[in-house]
Amino acid sequence: MLAKRATYSVSMMARVLEVSRSGFYRWLKAGGGGEDPWGPLKEAICAIWEKSDRRFGFRKVWAKLTGDPQYAEFAGTTRYRVRKCMVELGICGI
């Protein structure tokens, strides 16, 4: 809806998609359609996972993230966040 907002009215799109106008505006106010706040972390996780020939699970990926100076910006990341990001990305170790 956000992309077509200049072409079509919000009322018409809401009616066609069977959603409420107020729901669209609530989503928009909450920052809907914004960037993923965990995007850089997910990129780092994917890089580590790929370098391990797709073998590392979340514990080893987390250890690499928190122990390697290359990934110093993610030093405070919990292993549970790493696990959640890996699940969202659909990747796992063997």
Rosetta blueprint (number, residue, H / E / L):
1 M L
2 L L
3 A L
4 K L
5 R L
6 A L
7 T L
8 Y L
9 S L
10 V H
11 S H
12 M H
13 M H
14 A H
15 R H
16 V H
17 L H
18 E L
19 V L
20 S L
21 R H
22 S H
23 G H
24 F H
25 Y H
26 R H
27 W H
28 L H
29 K H
30 A L
31 G L
32 G L
33 G L
34 G L
35 E L
36 D L
37 P L
38 W L
39 G H
40 P H
41 L H
42 K H
43 E H
44 A H
45 I H
46 C H
47 A H
48 I H
49 W H
50 E H
51 K H
52 S L
53 D L
54 R L
55 R L
56 F L
57 G L
58 F H
59 R H
60 K H
61 V H
62 W H
63 A H
64 K H
65 L H
66 T H
67 G H
68 D L
69 P H
70 Q H
71 Y H
72 A H
73 E H
74 F H
75 A L
76 G L
77 T L
78 T L
79 R H
80 Y H
81 R H
82 V H
83 R H
84 K H
85 C H
86 M H
87 V H
88 E H
89 L H
90 G L
91 I L
92 C L
93 G L
94 I L
